[in-house]
């Protein structure tokens, strides 16, 4: 956990991540703040042969993320989130999916933590 916190601190300093409003995290039952972001990302659907979907990271925490995607994803779908701009990835499941204009806002819960990758 301390490694992830250190990674978020470095990312916030060098990549422009800003902490989300703490009140929002508390009202949603989260004890950790999420960090706002606009990075490009990809979602790999692990239950459909590894199909990839383009996404945009909205916010990120140690245990999850919110992304924007053109495709609707079923709650419970196992995914891998790839974030090339900070050379990181995480595996998790879709917790919620809500239509927002012409895209979908997808909440992800990580199984494990964000890890470094090489692209």
CNS distance restraints for C-alpha pairs under 8 A (distance, minus, plus):
assign (resid   1 and name CA) (resid   5 and name CA) 6.42 0.50 0.50
assign (resid   1 and name CA) (resid  62 and name CA) 7.61 0.50 0.50
assign (resid   1 and name CA) (resid 113 and name CA) 7.77 0.50 0.50
assign (resid   2 and name CA) (resid   6 and name CA) 6.17 0.50 0.50
assign (resid   3 and name CA) (resid   7 and name CA) 6.16 0.50 0.50
assign (resid   4 and name CA) (resid   8 and name CA) 6.15 0.50 0.50
assign (resid   4 and name CA) (resid  62 and name CA) 6.40 0.50 0.50
assign (resid   4 and name CA) (resid 113 and name CA) 7.29 0.50 0.50
assign (resid   4 and name CA) (resid 114 and name CA) 6.95 0.50 0.50
assign (resid   5 and name CA) (resid   9 and name CA) 6.23 0.50 0.50
assign (resid   5 and name CA) (resid  62 and name CA) 7.34 0.50 0.50
assign (resid   6 and name CA) (resid  10 and name CA) 6.25 0.50 0.50
assign (resid   7 and name CA) (resid  11 and name CA) 5.98 0.50 0.50
assign (resid   8 and name CA) (resid  12 and name CA) 5.86 0.50 0.50
assign (resid   9 and name CA) (resid  13 and name CA) 6.28 0.50 0.50
assign (resid  10 and name CA) (resid  14 and name CA) 6.08 0.50 0.50
assign (resid  10 and name CA) (resid  15 and name CA) 7.91 0.50 0.50
assign (resid  11 and name CA) (resid  15 and name CA) 5.05 0.50 0.50
assign (resid  11 and name CA) (resid  16 and name CA) 6.95 0.50 0.50
assign (resid  11 and name CA) (resid  17 and name CA) 6.40 0.50 0.50
assign (resid  11 and name CA) (resid  86 and name CA) 7.51 0.50 0.50
assign (resid  12 and name CA) (resid  16 and name CA) 5.13 0.50 0.50
assign (resid  12 and name CA) (resid  17 and name CA) 4.13 0.50 0.50
assign (resid  12 and name CA) (resid  18 and name CA) 6.18 0.50 0.50
assign (resid  12 and name CA) (resid  35 and name CA) 7.78 0.50 0.50
assign (resid  13 and name CA) (resid  17 and name CA) 7.18 0.50 0.50
assign (resid  15 and name CA) (resid  86 and name CA) 7.87 0.50 0.50
assign (resid  16 and name CA) (resid  37 and name CA) 7.48 0.50 0.50
assign (resid  17 and name CA) (resid  35 and name CA) 5.65 0.50 0.50
assign (resid  17 and name CA) (resid  36 and name CA) 5.49 0.50 0.50
assign (resid  17 and name CA) (resid  37 and name CA) 5.43 0.50 0.50
assign (resid  18 and name CA) (resid  35 and name CA) 5.13 0.50 0.50
assign (resid  18 and name CA) (resid  36 and name CA) 5.09 0.50 0.50
assign (resid  18 and name CA) (resid  37 and name CA) 7.17 0.50 0.50
assign (resid  19 and name CA) (resid  33 and name CA) 6.38 0.50 0.50
assign (resid  19 and name CA) (resid  34 and name CA) 5.82 0.50 0.50
assign (resid  19 and name CA) (resid  35 and name CA) 4.18 0.50 0.50
assign (resid  19 and name CA) (resid  36 and name CA) 5.91 0.50 0.50
assign (resid  20 and name CA) (resid  24 and name CA) 7.59 0.50 0.50
assign (resid  20 and name CA) (resid  25 and name CA) 7.91 0.50 0.50
assign (resid  20 and name CA) (resid  33 and name CA) 6.17 0.50 0.50
assign (resid  20 and name CA) (resid  34 and name CA) 5.31 0.50 0.50
assign (resid  20 and name CA) (resid  35 and name CA) 5.35 0.50 0.50
assign (resid  20 and name CA) (resid  36 and name CA) 5.78 0.50 0.50
assign (resid  20 and name CA) (resid  59 and name CA) 7.76 0.50 0.50
assign (resid  21 and name CA) (resid  25 and name CA) 7.11 0.50 0.50
assign (resid  21 and name CA) (resid  33 and name CA) 7.40 0.50 0.50
assign (resid  22 and name CA) (resid  26 and name CA) 6.42 0.50 0.50
assign (resid  22 and name CA) (resid  33 and name CA) 5.87 0.50 0.50
assign (resid  23 and name CA) (resid  27 and name CA) 6.12 0.50 0.50
assign (resid  24 and name CA) (resid  28 and name CA) 6.28 0.50 0.50
assign (resid  25 and name CA) (resid  29 and name CA) 6.36 0.50 0.50
assign (resid  25 and name CA) (resid  30 and name CA) 4.86 0.50 0.50
assign (resid  25 and name CA) (resid  31 and name CA) 6.58 0.50 0.50
assign (resid  25 and name CA) (resid  32 and name CA) 6.74 0.50 0.50
assign (resid  25 and name CA) (resid  33 and name CA) 5.90 0.50 0.50
assign (resid  25 and name CA) (resid  34 and name CA) 7.37 0.50 0.50
assign (resid  26 and name CA) (resid  30 and name CA) 5.31 0.50 0.50
assign (resid  26 and name CA) (resid  31 and name CA) 6.27 0.50 0.50
assign (resid  32 and name CA) (resid  61 and name CA) 6.99 0.50 0.50
assign (resid  32 and name CA) (resid  62 and name CA) 7.70 0.50 0.50
assign (resid  33 and name CA) (resid  61 and name CA) 6.50 0.50 0.50
assign (resid  34 and name CA) (resid  59 and name CA) 5.83 0.50 0.50
assign (resid  34 and name CA) (resid  60 and name CA) 5.05 0.50 0.50
assign (resid  34 and name CA) (resid  61 and name CA) 4.52 0.50 0.50
assign (resid  34 and name CA) (resid  65 and name CA) 7.80 0.50 0.50
assign (resid  35 and name CA) (resid  59 and name CA) 5.16 0.50 0.50
assign (resid  35 and name CA) (resid  60 and name CA) 5.09 0.50 0.50
assign (resid  35 and name CA) (resid  61 and name CA) 6.28 0.50 0.50
assign (resid  36 and name CA) (resid  58 and name CA) 5.87 0.50 0.50
assign (resid  36 and name CA) (resid  59 and name CA) 4.27 0.50 0.50
assign (resid  36 and name CA) (resid  60 and name CA) 6.61 0.50 0.50
assign (resid  37 and name CA) (resid  57 and name CA) 5.96 0.50 0.50
assign (resid  37 and name CA) (resid  58 and name CA) 5.14 0.50 0.50
assign (resid  37 and name CA) (resid  59 and name CA) 5.29 0.50 0.50
assign (resid  37 and name CA) (resid  60 and name CA) 7.40 0.50 0.50
assign (resid  38 and name CA) (resid  56 and name CA) 6.20 0.50 0.50
assign (resid  38 and name CA) (resid  57 and name CA) 5.40 0.50 0.50
assign (resid  38 and name CA) (resid  58 and name CA) 5.67 0.50 0.50
assign (resid  38 and name CA) (resid  59 and name CA) 7.84 0.50 0.50
assign (resid  39 and name CA) (resid  56 and name CA) 5.77 0.50 0.50
assign (resid  39 and name CA) (resid  57 and name CA) 5.24 0.50 0.50
assign (resid  39 and name CA) (resid  58 and name CA) 7.65 0.50 0.50
assign (resid  39 and name CA) (resid  83 and name CA) 7.15 0.50 0.50
assign (resid  39 and name CA) (resid  85 and name CA) 6.73 0.50 0.50
assign (resid  40 and name CA) (resid  54 and name CA) 7.74 0.50 0.50
assign (resid  40 and name CA) (resid  55 and name CA) 6.19 0.50 0.50
assign (resid  40 and name CA) (resid  56 and name CA) 4.61 0.50 0.50
assign (resid  40 and name CA) (resid  57 and name CA) 6.17 0.50 0.50
assign (resid  40 and name CA) (resid  83 and name CA) 6.63 0.50 0.50
assign (resid  40 and name CA) (resid  84 and name CA) 7.46 0.50 0.50
assign (resid  40 and name CA) (resid  85 and name CA) 7.32 0.50 0.50
assign (resid  41 and name CA) (resid  54 and name CA) 6.31 0.50 0.50
assign (resid  41 and name CA) (resid  55 and name CA) 4.98 0.50 0.50
assign (resid  41 and name CA) (resid  56 and name CA) 5.25 0.50 0.50
assign (resid  41 and name CA) (resid  57 and name CA) 6.08 0.50 0.50
assign (resid  41 and name CA) (resid  81 and name CA) 6.92 0.50 0.50
assign (resid  41 and name CA) (resid  82 and name CA) 5.52 0.50 0.50
assign (resid  41 and name CA) (resid  83 and name CA) 4.69 0.50 0.50
assign (resid  41 and name CA) (resid  84 and name CA) 6.75 0.50 0.50
assign (resid  42 and name CA) (resid  52 and name CA) 6.46 0.50 0.50
assign (resid  42 and name CA) (resid  53 and name CA) 5.58 0.50 0.50
assign (resid  42 and name CA) (resid  54 and name CA) 4.74 0.50 0.50
assign (resid  42 and name CA) (resid  55 and name CA) 5.28 0.50 0.50
assign (resid  42 and name CA) (resid  56 and name CA) 7.68 0.50 0.50
assign (resid  42 and name CA) (resid  81 and name CA) 5.88 0.50 0.50
assign (resid  42 and name CA) (resid  82 and name CA) 5.10 0.50 0.50
assign (resid  42 and name CA) (resid  83 and name CA) 6.77 0.50 0.50
assign (resid  43 and name CA) (resid  52 and name CA) 5.60 0.50 0.50
assign (resid  43 and name CA) (resid  53 and name CA) 5.05 0.50 0.50
assign (resid  43 and name CA) (resid  54 and name CA) 6.46 0.50 0.50
assign (resid  43 and name CA) (resid  55 and name CA) 6.67 0.50 0.50
assign (resid  43 and name CA) (resid  79 and name CA) 6.21 0.50 0.50
assign (resid  43 and name CA) (resid  80 and name CA) 5.69 0.50 0.50
assign (resid  43 and name CA) (resid  81 and name CA) 4.82 0.50 0.50
assign (resid  43 and name CA) (resid  82 and name CA) 6.39 0.50 0.50
assign (resid  44 and name CA) (resid  50 and name CA) 5.47 0.50 0.50
assign (resid  44 and name CA) (resid  51 and name CA) 5.61 0.50 0.50
assign (resid  44 and name CA) (resid  52 and name CA) 4.46 0.50 0.50
assign (resid  44 and name CA) (resid  53 and name CA) 6.39 0.50 0.50
assign (resid  44 and name CA) (resid  79 and name CA) 5.37 0.50 0.50
assign (resid  44 and name CA) (resid  80 and name CA) 5.01 0.50 0.50
assign (resid  44 and name CA) (resid  81 and name CA) 6.51 0.50 0.50
assign (resid  44 and name CA) (resid  82 and name CA) 7.76 0.50 0.50
assign (resid  45 and name CA) (resid  49 and name CA) 7.18 0.50 0.50
assign (resid  45 and name CA) (resid  50 and name CA) 5.07 0.50 0.50
assign (resid  45 and name CA) (resid  51 and name CA) 5.26 0.50 0.50
assign (resid  45 and name CA) (resid  52 and name CA) 6.27 0.50 0.50
assign (resid  45 and name CA) (resid  53 and name CA) 7.78 0.50 0.50
assign (resid  45 and name CA) (resid  77 and name CA) 7.28 0.50 0.50
assign (resid  45 and name CA) (resid  78 and name CA) 6.30 0.50 0.50
assign (resid  45 and name CA) (resid  79 and name CA) 4.73 0.50 0.50
assign (resid  45 and name CA) (resid  80 and name CA) 6.77 0.50 0.50
assign (resid  46 and name CA) (resid  50 and name CA) 5.03 0.50 0.50
assign (resid  46 and name CA) (resid  51 and name CA) 7.42 0.50 0.50
assign (resid  46 and name CA) (resid  77 and name CA) 7.70 0.50 0.50
assign (resid  46 and name CA) (resid  78 and name CA) 5.41 0.50 0.50
assign (resid  46 and name CA) (resid  79 and name CA) 5.24 0.50 0.50
assign (resid  46 and name CA) (resid  80 and name CA) 7.01 0.50 0.50
assign (resid  47 and name CA) (resid  77 and name CA) 7.00 0.50 0.50
assign (resid  47 and name CA) (resid  78 and name CA) 6.31 0.50 0.50
assign (resid  47 and name CA) (resid  79 and name CA) 7.84 0.50 0.50
assign (resid  53 and name CA) (resid  69 and name CA) 7.42 0.50 0.50
assign (resid  53 and name CA) (resid  71 and name CA) 7.53 0.50 0.50
assign (resid  54 and name CA) (resid  69 and name CA) 6.46 0.50 0.50
assign (resid  54 and name CA) (resid  70 and name CA) 7.65 0.50 0.50
assign (resid  55 and name CA) (resid  67 and name CA) 6.25 0.50 0.50
assign (resid  55 and name CA) (resid  68 and name CA) 5.47 0.50 0.50
assign (resid  55 and name CA) (resid  69 and name CA) 4.60 0.50 0.50
assign (resid  55 and name CA) (resid  70 and name CA) 7.44 0.50 0.50
assign (resid  56 and name CA) (resid  67 and name CA) 5.44 0.50 0.50
assign (resid  56 and name CA) (resid  68 and name CA) 5.13 0.50 0.50
assign (resid  56 and name CA) (resid  69 and name CA) 6.67 0.50 0.50
assign (resid  57 and name CA) (resid  65 and name CA) 7.43 0.50 0.50
assign (resid  57 and name CA) (resid  66 and name CA) 6.30 0.50 0.50
assign (resid  57 and name CA) (resid  67 and name CA) 4.46 0.50 0.50
assign (resid  57 and name CA) (resid  68 and name CA) 6.48 0.50 0.50
assign (resid  58 and name CA) (resid  65 and name CA) 7.45 0.50 0.50
assign (resid  58 and name CA) (resid  66 and name CA) 5.38 0.50 0.50
assign (resid  58 and name CA) (resid  67 and name CA) 5.08 0.50 0.50
assign (resid  58 and name CA) (resid  68 and name CA) 6.74 0.50 0.50
assign (resid  59 and name CA) (resid  65 and name CA) 5.55 0.50 0.50
assign (resid  59 and name CA) (resid  66 and name CA) 5.29 0.50 0.50
assign (resid  59 and name CA) (resid  67 and name CA) 7.10 0.50 0.50
assign (resid  60 and name CA) (resid  64 and name CA) 6.10 0.50 0.50
assign (resid  60 and name CA) (resid  65 and name CA) 4.30 0.50 0.50
assign (resid  60 and name CA) (resid  66 and name CA) 6.57 0.50 0.50
assign (resid  61 and name CA) (resid  65 and name CA) 6.05 0.50 0.50
assign (resid  62 and name CA) (resid 113 and name CA) 6.27 0.50 0.50
assign (resid  62 and name CA) (resid 114 and name CA) 6.96 0.50 0.50
assign (resid  63 and name CA) (resid 109 and name CA) 6.02 0.50 0.50
assign (resid  63 and name CA) (resid 110 and name CA) 5.22 0.50 0.50
assign (resid  63 and name CA) (resid 111 and name CA) 7.64 0.50 0.50
assign (resid  63 and name CA) (resid 112 and name CA) 7.48 0.50 0.50
assign (resid  63 and name CA) (resid 113 and name CA) 6.40 0.50 0.50
assign (resid  64 and name CA) (resid  92 and name CA) 7.97 0.50 0.50
assign (resid  64 and name CA) (resid 107 and name CA) 7.43 0.50 0.50
assign (resid  64 and name CA) (resid 108 and name CA) 5.26 0.50 0.50
assign (resid  64 and name CA) (resid 109 and name CA) 4.37 0.50 0.50
assign (resid  64 and name CA) (resid 110 and name CA) 5.02 0.50 0.50
assign (resid  65 and name CA) (resid 107 and name CA) 6.01 0.50 0.50
assign (resid  65 and name CA) (resid 108 and name CA) 5.17 0.50 0.50
assign (resid  65 and name CA) (resid 109 and name CA) 6.78 0.50 0.50
assign (resid  65 and name CA) (resid 110 and name CA) 7.86 0.50 0.50
assign (resid  66 and name CA) (resid 105 and name CA) 6.76 0.50 0.50
assign (resid  66 and name CA) (resid 106 and name CA) 5.54 0.50 0.50
assign (resid  66 and name CA) (resid 107 and name CA) 4.51 0.50 0.50
assign (resid  66 and name CA) (resid 108 and name CA) 6.03 0.50 0.50
assign (resid  67 and name CA) (resid 105 and name CA) 5.74 0.50 0.50
assign (resid  67 and name CA) (resid 106 and name CA) 5.27 0.50 0.50
assign (resid  67 and name CA) (resid 107 and name CA) 6.64 0.50 0.50
assign (resid  67 and name CA) (resid 108 and name CA) 7.89 0.50 0.50
assign (resid  68 and name CA) (resid 103 and name CA) 6.46 0.50 0.50
assign (resid  68 and name CA) (resid 104 and name CA) 5.54 0.50 0.50
assign (resid  68 and name CA) (resid 105 and name CA) 4.66 0.50 0.50
assign (resid  68 and name CA) (resid 106 and name CA) 6.19 0.50 0.50
assign (resid  69 and name CA) (resid 103 and name CA) 5.62 0.50 0.50
assign (resid  69 and name CA) (resid 104 and name CA) 5.26 0.50 0.50
assign (resid  69 and name CA) (resid 105 and name CA) 6.58 0.50 0.50
assign (resid  69 and name CA) (resid 106 and name CA) 7.32 0.50 0.50
assign (resid  70 and name CA) (resid 102 and name CA) 7.14 0.50 0.50
assign (resid  70 and name CA) (resid 103 and name CA) 4.64 0.50 0.50
assign (resid  70 and name CA) (resid 104 and name CA) 5.99 0.50 0.50
assign (resid  71 and name CA) (resid 103 and name CA) 7.04 0.50 0.50
assign (resid  71 and name CA) (resid 104 and name CA) 6.57 0.50 0.50
assign (resid  72 and name CA) (resid  97 and name CA) 6.79 0.50 0.50
assign (resid  72 and name CA) (resid  99 and name CA) 7.80 0.50 0.50
assign (resid  72 and name CA) (resid 104 and name CA) 6.06 0.50 0.50
assign (resid  73 and name CA) (resid  77 and name CA) 6.96 0.50 0.50
assign (resid  73 and name CA) (resid  94 and name CA) 7.29 0.50 0.50
assign (resid  73 and name CA) (resid  97 and name CA) 6.48 0.50 0.50
assign (resid  73 and name CA) (resid 106 and name CA) 7.62 0.50 0.50
assign (resid  74 and name CA) (resid  94 and name CA) 7.02 0.50 0.50
assign (resid  74 and name CA) (resid  96 and name CA) 7.97 0.50 0.50
assign (resid  74 and name CA) (resid  97 and name CA) 7.27 0.50 0.50
assign (resid  75 and name CA) (resid  93 and name CA) 7.58 0.50 0.50
assign (resid  75 and name CA) (resid  94 and name CA) 5.00 0.50 0.50
assign (resid  75 and name CA) (resid  95 and name CA) 5.45 0.50 0.50
assign (resid  75 and name CA) (resid  96 and name CA) 5.62 0.50 0.50
assign (resid  75 and name CA) (resid  97 and name CA) 6.85 0.50 0.50
assign (resid  76 and name CA) (resid  93 and name CA) 5.41 0.50 0.50
assign (resid  76 and name CA) (resid  94 and name CA) 5.03 0.50 0.50
assign (resid  76 and name CA) (resid  95 and name CA) 6.25 0.50 0.50
assign (resid  77 and name CA) (resid  93 and name CA) 5.42 0.50 0.50
assign (resid  77 and name CA) (resid  94 and name CA) 5.36 0.50 0.50
assign (resid  78 and name CA) (resid  91 and name CA) 7.55 0.50 0.50
assign (resid  78 and name CA) (resid  92 and name CA) 5.80 0.50 0.50
assign (resid  78 and name CA) (resid  93 and name CA) 4.41 0.50 0.50
assign (resid  78 and name CA) (resid  94 and name CA) 6.63 0.50 0.50
assign (resid  79 and name CA) (resid  91 and name CA) 5.84 0.50 0.50
assign (resid  79 and name CA) (resid  92 and name CA) 5.48 0.50 0.50
assign (resid  79 and name CA) (resid  93 and name CA) 5.67 0.50 0.50
assign (resid  79 and name CA) (resid  94 and name CA) 7.25 0.50 0.50
assign (resid  80 and name CA) (resid  89 and name CA) 6.90 0.50 0.50
assign (resid  80 and name CA) (resid  90 and name CA) 5.60 0.50 0.50
assign (resid  80 and name CA) (resid  91 and name CA) 4.26 0.50 0.50
assign (resid  80 and name CA) (resid  92 and name CA) 6.23 0.50 0.50
assign (resid  81 and name CA) (resid  89 and name CA) 5.33 0.50 0.50
assign (resid  81 and name CA) (resid  90 and name CA) 5.24 0.50 0.50
assign (resid  81 and name CA) (resid  91 and name CA) 6.23 0.50 0.50
assign (resid  81 and name CA) (resid  92 and name CA) 7.82 0.50 0.50
assign (resid  82 and name CA) (resid  87 and name CA) 7.91 0.50 0.50
assign (resid  82 and name CA) (resid  88 and name CA) 6.23 0.50 0.50
assign (resid  82 and name CA) (resid  89 and name CA) 4.46 0.50 0.50
assign (resid  82 and name CA) (resid  90 and name CA) 6.87 0.50 0.50
assign (resid  83 and name CA) (resid  87 and name CA) 5.95 0.50 0.50
assign (resid  83 and name CA) (resid  88 and name CA) 5.22 0.50 0.50
assign (resid  83 and name CA) (resid  89 and name CA) 5.84 0.50 0.50
assign (resid  84 and name CA) (resid  88 and name CA) 6.37 0.50 0.50
assign (resid  84 and name CA) (resid 119 and name CA) 6.59 0.50 0.50
assign (resid  87 and name CA) (resid 116 and name CA) 5.70 0.50 0.50
assign (resid  87 and name CA) (resid 117 and name CA) 5.12 0.50 0.50
assign (resid  87 and name CA) (resid 118 and name CA) 5.92 0.50 0.50
assign (resid  87 and name CA) (resid 119 and name CA) 6.71 0.50 0.50
assign (resid  88 and name CA) (resid 114 and name CA) 6.45 0.50 0.50
assign (resid  88 and name CA) (resid 115 and name CA) 5.40 0.50 0.50
assign (resid  88 and name CA) (resid 116 and name CA) 4.38 0.50 0.50
assign (resid  88 and name CA) (resid 117 and name CA) 5.17 0.50 0.50
assign (resid  88 and name CA) (resid 118 and name CA) 7.92 0.50 0.50
assign (resid  89 and name CA) (resid 114 and name CA) 5.55 0.50 0.50
assign (resid  89 and name CA) (resid 115 and name CA) 5.45 0.50 0.50
assign (resid  89 and name CA) (resid 116 and name CA) 6.44 0.50 0.50
assign (resid  89 and name CA) (resid 117 and name CA) 6.58 0.50 0.50
assign (resid  90 and name CA) (resid 110 and name CA) 6.41 0.50 0.50
assign (resid  90 and name CA) (resid 111 and name CA) 7.68 0.50 0.50
assign (resid  90 and name CA) (resid 112 and name CA) 7.45 0.50 0.50
assign (resid  90 and name CA) (resid 113 and name CA) 6.24 0.50 0.50
assign (resid  90 and name CA) (resid 114 and name CA) 4.62 0.50 0.50
assign (resid  90 and name CA) (resid 115 and name CA) 6.19 0.50 0.50
assign (resid  91 and name CA) (resid 110 and name CA) 5.64 0.50 0.50
assign (resid  91 and name CA) (resid 111 and name CA) 5.81 0.50 0.50
assign (resid  91 and name CA) (resid 112 and name CA) 7.17 0.50 0.50
assign (resid  91 and name CA) (resid 113 and name CA) 7.89 0.50 0.50
assign (resid  91 and name CA) (resid 114 and name CA) 7.85 0.50 0.50
assign (resid  92 and name CA) (resid 108 and name CA) 6.41 0.50 0.50
assign (resid  92 and name CA) (resid 109 and name CA) 5.36 0.50 0.50
assign (resid  92 and name CA) (resid 110 and name CA) 3.98 0.50 0.50
assign (resid  92 and name CA) (resid 111 and name CA) 4.78 0.50 0.50
assign (resid  92 and name CA) (resid 112 and name CA) 7.77 0.50 0.50
assign (resid  93 and name CA) (resid 108 and name CA) 5.62 0.50 0.50
assign (resid  93 and name CA) (resid 109 and name CA) 5.49 0.50 0.50
assign (resid  93 and name CA) (resid 110 and name CA) 6.57 0.50 0.50
assign (resid  93 and name CA) (resid 111 and name CA) 7.56 0.50 0.50
assign (resid  94 and name CA) (resid 106 and name CA) 6.81 0.50 0.50
assign (resid  94 and name CA) (resid 107 and name CA) 5.94 0.50 0.50
assign (resid  94 and name CA) (resid 108 and name CA) 4.69 0.50 0.50
assign (resid  94 and name CA) (resid 109 and name CA) 6.51 0.50 0.50
assign (resid  95 and name CA) (resid 106 and name CA) 7.48 0.50 0.50
assign (resid  95 and name CA) (resid 107 and name CA) 5.33 0.50 0.50
assign (resid  95 and name CA) (resid 108 and name CA) 5.42 0.50 0.50
assign (resid  95 and name CA) (resid 109 and name CA) 6.22 0.50 0.50
assign (resid  96 and name CA) (resid 106 and name CA) 5.68 0.50 0.50
assign (resid  96 and name CA) (resid 107 and name CA) 5.06 0.50 0.50
assign (resid  96 and name CA) (resid 108 and name CA) 7.32 0.50 0.50
assign (resid  97 and name CA) (resid 104 and name CA) 6.35 0.50 0.50
assign (resid  97 and name CA) (resid 105 and name CA) 5.63 0.50 0.50
assign (resid  97 and name CA) (resid 106 and name CA) 4.43 0.50 0.50
assign (resid  97 and name CA) (resid 107 and name CA) 6.39 0.50 0.50
assign (resid  98 and name CA) (resid 104 and name CA) 5.41 0.50 0.50
assign (resid  98 and name CA) (resid 105 and name CA) 5.22 0.50 0.50
assign (resid  98 and name CA) (resid 106 and name CA) 6.55 0.50 0.50
assign (resid  99 and name CA) (resid 103 and name CA) 5.94 0.50 0.50
assign (resid  99 and name CA) (resid 104 and name CA) 4.33 0.50 0.50
assign (resid  99 and name CA) (resid 105 and name CA) 6.24 0.50 0.50
assign (resid 100 and name CA) (resid 104 and name CA) 5.36 0.50 0.50
assign (resid 100 and name CA) (resid 105 and name CA) 6.34 0.50 0.50
assign (resid 110 and name CA) (resid 114 and name CA) 7.78 0.50 0.50
